[in-house]
Structure formats: C-alpha cells, structure tokens
Amino acid sequence: MTAHAMVVLQSLVGTMDRPGGLYFSRTPKIPSLKDVYQLSYPDFHGKPRFDDPENITPLAFKAKKARFSTAADAILQDTKPRVALFHSYNTTSFSNPRRFEEALKKLDFIVNVDMYLTELGMYADILLPENLWIENSGFTVRSYQAERPQVLLDEGAPKLRDTKSYGEIVNGILAAMKLYDFVVDPKKLAGAQLGAIGLDKDKLRQANGVFDSGEPFRPKEKFRTPSGKIELYSTVLEQAGHSPMPEWVEPASKPSADYPYYVVTHHLPWMRMLKNANDPILKDLQCENKAHIHPSVAKKIGVKDKDLVWLESPVGRIKLKVAITEGIRPDTIMTEHGFGIWAKGRCRGFGWGQNEGEILPDRTLAEMKQWRRYAAGRGVGICDTTVRITKA
C-alpha cells in the first residue's frame, strides 16, 4: 500500500521516470538461462504449493516471490513429507524465529547452503559450503535506478577454502539426480549473455571492468499497463483481488495499556542483511543493536543512554542498551536488524546484540487470506506489533 501510494504521488507531481523521481531501470537485453539452454521445466500446473501463494498473493507468486512471514505456519499445517533446501536465509532472518525453528524440526530432510555454519545450519541434515560472495566471478547488470544500460565485471578473489558457488552446487545436485539436461555451464551462459550485447570479458577488462552504453536518458511515455498509461487506479491489482487504490488500514496491533509503543526496525547502511555479520571490522563500527527511544520515554521509565532495558511483545522479549534521540516519535521504539547470532560457526559475530525478530510476530495463512485485499506483497505485517519497555 505504501509503495502504491508513492507511485501515485510521483505521478501527480510529474516525477515518475523523470529526474528527481523513481526511474524504470534501463537494462541491456540479455537472454535468460532458459533462452540460452532452451530448457523446458516440469509442469507444476494443478499442483499448488503448500503455502498457498497462488490464492493469497497471486501477483507476487507470478513474480516468483515467496512469503517468509507465513513459512512456519505453512510447514506446521502441512501433512506431507517435505525435503527443504535453504540458501542464504537463516532463522535470524525470520520473525518469531522460535516458531520457525519448531517448523524446521518437522521437516523430513534439510539441506543448507551457506558461507558459514549458521543458526539454520544447526538444524540441517547436510551442509554444503558456499563461496564467500567476494570469491564468485561473473558479471552484474545494474538494475536499480539505472539511467542507461551498465554492466560490471566481477573477477572474483582467490578462494580461501574448498567451497563452490551456488550454481556449482546446484549443478552437482542435478548431476547426482542424473538430470543432466538441466546442468548449466556458467562460462557458456555468461559468454552467450555478454555476446548478445556485443561484449566479452576481455572487452570489459579493457574498459576497466565497466561497460556503460552512454545512451541518453529518455523518459518513458508508454507503460506496461493495460492502457499503456500510468494507472492510479490499478485494474491489475483489482483483478488479482487486491485494493486498486491505496487505502488506510488499521494496524493489526495498536498501542494498549500492556503494550503502549510501536516498534520499527532498520538496517545499518554497511550491513548486507546477515551476509556480512561475521566481519570483525563491522563490529568496530557498531557491535550491538540498541533501543532508540525519545527523551520523554527515557524520562518516564527512568533511564539514560546505555542503560539496559527490556523490550517485550506478545511473542517474546529482548534486552538492549538505550540510545536516546529526538529523532523518533514518542510512541515508537526502533532497533536494528542483523544481530543476535548464536551459532558459533559465525564466530566473529557470535553474541553481538539481540535478534529483534524475537519480538516480531510471524503470520498465519488464515491471517493473510483475511488481509488479502491489502497484502499484495510478501512481508506485510511482520513489524505490525506493539511492545512495552521496562528498565532491566
């Protein structure tokens, strides 16, 4: 709803796909893996997924997006044996991780692909060690706010351990299953994709690793909507069962006598979700998350900077140090994401701060079906909770 409102606002003031507003990224026309290999995947039509995205968020499902906020509920309600492969995600990425961990125990077999032994890896039957992100090579197409097509060459640093890229791991699994038709040669794929835009790795190296088309920026005048125009009233959303216009919806949880404050989270600018949580240099920048509160709240509960407090919601509680700031609403408390590591495989990050997911609710499939009109995206409602704060 917020994203839709932003599009409407930019359209009204004339900044949609214009300087000063949101650009539709200009990316080079690169063939997909299916185009290069002429792959035909098995037909899953008529075989609904166990977490029911087809009916809850059909547009997000078409875009191959999943719903992590309902993952635990979907697994716990499921009646079939399941094998799960997790890549990069971790229990500390999920809201209400304790319930998600209960769901993991129900799965029949878990494969975890990651750079470290993470919290999720502690529940896995098999661990497949992946390269560090800096060790992977290939190329990257700029897709965010790109005024013109740009490509970056990634040479990759020398590997420190006997690890593989995620693509190599998937190829190995496919070969073991004798599904050789689906095994992909990454060099062939990259060569075909770069060749389609008249490039190869040598040309990129000669250009210091960066290709810039230099094309002049021309604002779009036709859009991918049924009318070809900007549609403030979205018939696409309406036909999918979602609200065609932004609507105000009462939050699932409102301040009460027991839980009088909203809680919000954010990512530190140097943190890449949890992927670099094992970096000791980042610990020097900020080694723990904090409870950022307004001075009036600090005065009310009798605390000062760096005092310890409990943040408690209906699903859990965490202990944090206080950071007092005028830059927050008096009815709101903020803390950072990316802390609370307890798996010692990420030894450098072990014991930093607290996982704010412990106080955030996950969602049930029934809730999301009830909210379908307003919840076209994936993560709706995971921060929609209230907390109380007390001196520790």
C-alpha positions as CSV (number, residue, x, y, z in Angstrom):
1,M,0.0,0.0,0.0
2,T,2.9,2.4,0.8
3,A,4.7,1.6,-2.5
4,H,1.4,2.1,-4.4
5,A,0.9,5.5,-2.7
6,M,4.5,6.5,-3.6
7,V,3.8,5.7,-7.3
8,V,0.6,7.8,-7.1
9,L,2.4,10.7,-5.5
10,Q,5.2,10.7,-8.0
11,S,2.7,10.5,-10.9
12,L,0.8,13.5,-9.5
13,V,3.9,15.7,-9.2
14,G,5.4,14.6,-12.5
15,T,8.5,12.8,-11.3
16,M,7.6,9.2,-12.4
17,D,10.6,8.1,-14.6
18,R,11.9,11.6,-14.5
19,P,15.0,13.2,-12.9
20,G,14.3,13.5,-9.2
21,G,11.9,10.6,-9.1
22,L,11.9,6.8,-9.5
23,Y,13.4,5.5,-12.7
24,F,12.4,2.4,-14.5
25,S,15.8,0.9,-14.9
26,R,17.4,0.7,-18.3
27,T,19.0,-2.7,-18.5
28,P,20.6,-4.4,-21.5
29,K,18.6,-7.1,-23.3
30,I,20.4,-10.2,-22.1
31,P,19.0,-13.7,-22.8
32,S,17.8,-15.7,-19.8
33,L,19.1,-19.1,-18.8
34,K,16.0,-20.7,-20.4
35,D,16.7,-18.8,-23.7
36,V,20.4,-19.9,-23.9
37,Y,19.7,-23.6,-23.0
38,Q,16.2,-24.0,-24.4
39,L,15.2,-25.6,-21.1
40,S,11.7,-26.9,-20.6
41,Y,10.9,-27.3,-16.9
42,P,8.5,-29.8,-15.4
43,D,4.8,-28.7,-15.5
44,F,3.6,-27.9,-12.0
45,H,0.2,-26.7,-13.1
46,G,-2.5,-28.0,-10.9
47,K,0.0,-28.8,-8.1
48,P,-0.5,-26.0,-5.6
49,R,2.3,-25.0,-3.3
50,F,1.8,-25.9,0.4
51,D,1.9,-22.3,1.5
52,D,-0.8,-21.3,-1.0
53,P,0.7,-18.2,-2.6
54,E,-1.5,-18.7,-5.6
55,N,-4.5,-17.6,-3.6
56,I,-3.0,-15.2,-1.1
57,T,-0.6,-13.1,-3.1
58,P,-1.1,-14.1,-6.8
59,L,0.8,-11.3,-8.3
60,A,3.8,-11.9,-6.1
61,F,3.6,-15.6,-6.9
62,K,3.7,-14.9,-10.6
63,A,6.9,-12.9,-10.0
64,K,8.4,-16.0,-8.2
65,K,8.3,-14.4,-4.8
66,A,7.6,-16.3,-1.6
67,R,6.1,-15.4,1.7
68,F,8.6,-15.9,4.6
69,S,6.2,-14.4,7.1
70,T,3.9,-17.4,6.8
71,A,6.6,-20.1,6.3
72,A,6.4,-21.5,9.8
73,D,2.6,-21.7,9.8
74,A,2.5,-23.4,6.4
75,I,5.1,-26.0,7.4
76,L,3.4,-26.8,10.7
77,Q,0.0,-27.2,9.0
78,D,1.4,-29.3,6.2
79,T,0.6,-33.0,6.2
80,K,3.1,-34.3,3.5
81,P,6.7,-35.3,3.9
82,R,8.9,-32.5,2.8
83,V,12.6,-32.0,1.8
84,A,13.8,-28.4,2.1
85,L,16.9,-26.7,0.6
86,F,17.7,-23.3,2.2
87,H,20.2,-20.9,0.5
88,S,21.5,-17.8,2.5
89,Y,18.3,-17.4,4.6
90,N,18.7,-18.0,8.3
91,T,16.4,-18.4,11.3
92,T,17.5,-14.9,12.4
93,S,16.1,-13.6,9.1
94,F,12.6,-14.7,10.2
95,S,10.2,-13.0,12.6
96,N,9.3,-15.2,15.6
97,P,12.3,-17.5,15.0
98,R,11.4,-19.8,17.8
99,R,8.2,-20.9,16.0
100,F,10.2,-21.2,12.7
101,E,12.7,-23.5,14.5
102,E,9.8,-25.7,15.6
103,A,8.7,-25.9,12.0
104,L,12.2,-26.9,10.9
105,K,12.1,-29.8,13.3
106,K,9.0,-31.1,11.4
107,L,10.7,-31.2,8.0
108,D,12.0,-34.7,7.0
109,F,15.3,-33.6,5.5
110,I,17.1,-30.2,5.3
111,V,19.9,-29.2,3.1
112,N,21.6,-25.8,3.9
113,V,23.8,-23.9,1.5
114,D,25.7,-21.1,3.2
115,M,29.1,-19.5,3.7
116,Y,29.1,-20.4,7.5
117,L,27.5,-22.8,9.9
118,T,24.5,-20.6,10.7
119,E,21.6,-21.0,13.1
120,L,19.6,-22.6,10.3
121,G,22.5,-24.9,9.6
122,M,22.3,-26.2,13.1
123,Y,19.0,-27.9,12.1
124,A,20.3,-29.2,8.7
125,D,21.0,-32.8,7.8
126,I,23.6,-31.8,5.2
127,L,25.7,-28.6,5.0
128,L,27.1,-27.5,1.6
129,P,29.7,-24.9,2.0
130,E,29.4,-21.9,-0.5
131,N,32.0,-19.5,-1.7
132,L,32.2,-16.2,0.1
133,W,30.4,-13.6,-2.1
134,I,33.7,-11.9,-2.9
135,E,35.1,-15.2,-4.4
136,N,32.4,-15.5,-7.0
137,S,33.1,-14.3,-10.6
138,G,30.8,-13.3,-13.4
139,F,29.2,-10.0,-14.3
140,T,26.5,-7.8,-12.8
141,V,23.9,-5.8,-14.7
142,R,22.9,-2.6,-12.9
143,S,19.2,-2.8,-12.3
144,Y,18.5,-0.1,-9.6
145,Q,17.9,3.5,-10.7
146,A,19.9,2.8,-13.9
147,E,19.5,5.7,-16.4
148,R,21.1,3.6,-19.1
149,P,22.5,0.1,-19.6
150,Q,25.5,-0.6,-17.5
151,V,27.5,-3.9,-16.8
152,L,30.1,-4.6,-14.2
153,L,32.7,-7.4,-14.5
154,D,33.2,-9.4,-11.3
155,E,36.6,-11.3,-11.5
156,G,36.3,-12.8,-8.0
157,A,39.0,-13.1,-5.4
158,P,41.0,-16.4,-4.9
159,K,39.1,-18.9,-2.8
160,L,40.4,-19.5,0.7
161,R,38.7,-22.9,1.2
162,D,37.4,-25.9,-0.7
163,T,34.0,-24.3,-1.4
164,K,31.8,-23.9,-4.5
165,S,29.5,-21.3,-5.9
166,Y,25.7,-21.8,-5.5
167,G,25.5,-22.6,-9.3
168,E,28.2,-25.2,-9.0
169,I,26.4,-26.8,-6.0
170,V,23.1,-26.9,-7.9
171,N,24.8,-28.5,-10.9
172,G,26.3,-31.1,-8.6
173,I,22.9,-32.0,-7.2
174,L,21.3,-32.2,-10.7
175,A,24.1,-34.4,-11.9
176,A,23.7,-36.7,-8.9
177,M,20.0,-37.0,-9.8
178,K,21.0,-37.8,-13.4
179,L,19.1,-34.7,-14.6
180,Y,22.0,-33.8,-17.0
181,D,19.7,-31.8,-19.3
182,F,19.4,-29.1,-16.6
183,V,23.1,-28.8,-15.8
184,V,24.4,-25.4,-16.8
185,D,27.9,-24.4,-17.9
186,P,28.3,-20.9,-16.3
187,K,31.0,-19.9,-18.8
188,K,28.8,-20.8,-21.7
189,L,25.9,-18.9,-20.2
190,A,27.9,-15.8,-19.4
191,G,29.5,-15.9,-22.8
192,A,26.1,-16.1,-24.6
193,Q,24.6,-13.3,-22.4
194,L,27.6,-10.9,-22.9
195,G,27.7,-11.8,-26.6
196,A,24.1,-10.7,-27.0
197,I,25.2,-7.2,-26.2
198,G,28.4,-7.3,-28.1
199,L,30.7,-7.8,-25.1
200,D,33.1,-10.4,-23.7
201,K,35.3,-10.5,-20.6
202,D,38.3,-9.1,-22.5
203,K,36.4,-6.1,-23.7
204,L,35.1,-5.5,-20.1
205,R,38.7,-5.7,-18.8
206,Q,39.9,-3.2,-21.4
207,A,37.1,-0.8,-20.1
208,N,38.4,-1.2,-16.5
209,G,35.6,-3.7,-15.8
210,V,32.7,-1.4,-16.5
211,F,30.5,-1.1,-19.6
212,D,28.5,2.0,-19.9
213,S,26.3,2.3,-23.1
214,G,26.3,6.1,-22.8
215,E,22.8,6.2,-24.1
216,P,20.9,9.5,-23.4
217,F,18.2,9.2,-20.9
218,R,14.7,9.4,-22.4
219,P,11.7,9.3,-20.0
220,K,9.2,6.6,-20.8
221,E,5.9,7.7,-22.3
222,K,4.3,4.2,-22.5
223,F,4.0,1.9,-19.6
224,R,3.3,-1.8,-19.0
225,T,-0.3,-1.4,-18.0
226,P,-3.5,-2.4,-19.9
227,S,-3.9,1.2,-21.1
228,G,-0.2,1.9,-21.7
229,K,-0.6,4.8,-19.3
230,I,0.1,5.4,-15.6
231,E,-2.9,4.0,-13.9
232,L,-3.6,5.5,-10.4
233,Y,-6.5,3.1,-10.1
234,S,-4.8,-0.3,-10.8
235,T,-7.1,-2.7,-12.6
236,V,-4.3,-5.3,-12.4
237,L,-4.4,-5.2,-8.6
238,E,-8.2,-5.2,-8.7
239,Q,-8.4,-8.3,-10.9
240,A,-6.0,-10.1,-8.5
241,G,-8.3,-9.4,-5.6
242,H,-6.2,-6.6,-4.1
243,S,-7.2,-3.0,-3.5
244,P,-6.9,-0.9,-6.7
245,M,-6.1,2.3,-4.8
246,P,-4.1,2.9,-1.6
247,E,-6.4,2.5,1.4
248,W,-5.8,3.3,5.1
249,V,-6.0,0.0,7.1
250,E,-6.0,-0.2,10.9
251,P,-2.8,-1.9,12.1
252,A,-3.1,-5.4,13.4
253,S,-1.7,-4.3,16.7
254,K,-2.4,-0.9,18.3
255,P,-0.9,0.6,21.5
256,S,-2.6,-0.5,24.6
257,A,-2.1,-0.3,28.4
258,D,0.0,-3.5,28.2
259,Y,2.0,-2.7,25.1
260,P,2.0,1.1,24.6
261,Y,4.6,1.6,21.9
262,Y,5.0,0.8,18.2
263,V,8.3,-0.9,17.2
264,V,10.2,-0.5,13.9
265,T,13.5,-1.8,12.6
266,H,16.1,-0.8,10.1
267,H,19.4,-2.0,8.6
268,L,22.6,-0.3,9.3
269,P,24.0,1.1,6.0
270,W,27.1,-1.1,6.0
271,M,25.2,-4.3,6.9
272,R,24.2,-6.6,4.0
273,M,21.3,-8.3,5.7
274,L,23.1,-11.0,7.7
275,K,25.6,-11.9,4.9
276,N,28.5,-9.9,6.5
277,A,27.6,-10.4,10.1
278,N,30.8,-12.3,10.6
279,D,33.0,-9.3,9.7
280,P,35.1,-8.1,12.7
281,I,35.7,-4.7,11.1
282,L,31.9,-4.0,11.2
283,K,31.9,-4.9,14.9
284,D,34.2,-1.9,15.4
285,L,31.5,0.3,13.8
286,Q,28.6,-0.9,15.9
287,C,28.9,-4.1,17.9
288,E,25.2,-4.3,19.0
289,N,21.8,-3.1,18.2
290,K,20.1,-0.6,20.6
291,A,16.7,0.6,21.7
292,H,16.3,4.0,20.2
293,I,13.8,6.0,22.3
294,H,12.5,9.6,22.6
295,P,13.7,11.6,25.7
296,S,10.2,11.7,27.0
297,V,10.1,7.9,27.1
298,A,13.5,7.7,28.8
299,K,12.3,10.2,31.5
300,K,9.1,8.2,32.0
301,I,10.9,4.9,32.7
302,G,13.9,6.5,34.4
303,V,16.8,5.5,32.1
304,K,19.7,7.3,30.5
305,D,22.0,6.5,27.5
306,K,23.5,2.9,27.6
307,D,21.2,1.7,30.4
308,L,19.7,-1.7,29.8
309,V,16.0,-2.1,29.1
310,W,13.7,-5.0,28.2
311,L,11.6,-4.7,25.0
312,E,8.6,-7.2,25.3
313,S,5.9,-8.0,22.8
314,P,3.2,-10.7,22.9
315,V,5.7,-13.2,21.2
316,G,8.9,-12.6,23.1
317,R,11.4,-10.2,24.7
318,I,14.9,-8.9,24.2
319,K,17.4,-6.9,26.4
320,L,19.1,-3.9,24.7
321,K,21.0,-0.8,25.6
322,V,19.2,2.5,25.4
323,A,20.0,5.2,22.8
324,I,18.1,8.4,23.4
325,T,17.3,10.6,20.4
326,E,15.0,13.4,19.5
327,G,14.7,11.9,16.0
328,I,12.0,9.4,16.8
329,R,8.3,9.7,17.6
330,P,7.5,9.4,21.3
331,D,5.1,6.5,20.7
332,T,7.7,4.5,18.8
333,I,10.9,2.4,19.6
334,M,13.4,1.5,16.9
335,T,16.2,-1.1,16.8
336,E,18.5,-2.5,14.1
337,H,18.3,-5.8,12.2
338,G,21.3,-8.2,11.8
339,F,22.3,-9.1,15.4
340,G,21.6,-11.9,17.9
341,I,23.8,-14.6,16.3
342,W,24.0,-17.7,18.5
343,A,25.6,-20.3,16.0
344,K,29.3,-20.4,16.7
345,G,30.1,-21.1,13.1
346,R,29.9,-17.3,12.6
347,C,32.5,-16.9,15.4
348,R,33.3,-13.2,14.7
349,G,29.6,-12.2,15.0
350,F,28.7,-14.5,17.9
351,G,27.0,-12.8,20.7
352,W,26.6,-9.4,19.1
353,G,23.4,-7.7,20.4
354,Q,19.9,-9.3,20.2
355,N,17.8,-10.6,17.4
356,E,14.8,-8.2,17.1
357,G,12.9,-11.0,15.3
358,E,12.2,-12.4,18.8
359,I,9.7,-9.7,19.4
360,L,8.1,-9.6,15.9
361,P,5.2,-11.9,15.0
362,D,5.1,-14.3,12.1
363,R,1.7,-14.6,10.3
364,T,-0.7,-17.4,9.7
365,L,-2.1,-18.4,6.4
366,A,-5.6,-17.6,7.7
367,E,-4.5,-14.0,8.7
368,M,-3.0,-13.4,5.2
369,K,-6.2,-14.7,3.5
370,Q,-8.2,-12.3,5.7
371,W,-5.8,-9.4,4.7
372,R,-5.6,-10.4,1.0
373,R,-7.2,-7.2,-0.2
374,Y,-4.4,-5.1,1.4
375,A,-1.4,-7.5,1.3
376,A,-0.2,-7.8,-2.3
377,G,3.4,-8.1,-1.2
378,R,5.5,-10.6,0.8
379,G,6.4,-9.1,4.2
380,V,3.2,-7.4,5.2
381,G,2.5,-7.3,8.9
382,I,5.8,-8.7,10.3
383,C,6.5,-5.4,12.1
384,D,2.9,-4.8,12.9
385,T,3.2,-5.2,16.6
386,T,3.5,-3.2,19.8
387,V,5.8,-3.5,22.8
388,R,6.4,-2.4,26.3
389,I,9.7,-1.1,27.6
390,T,11.0,-1.5,31.2
391,K,14.3,-0.9,32.9
392,A,16.3,-4.1,33.2
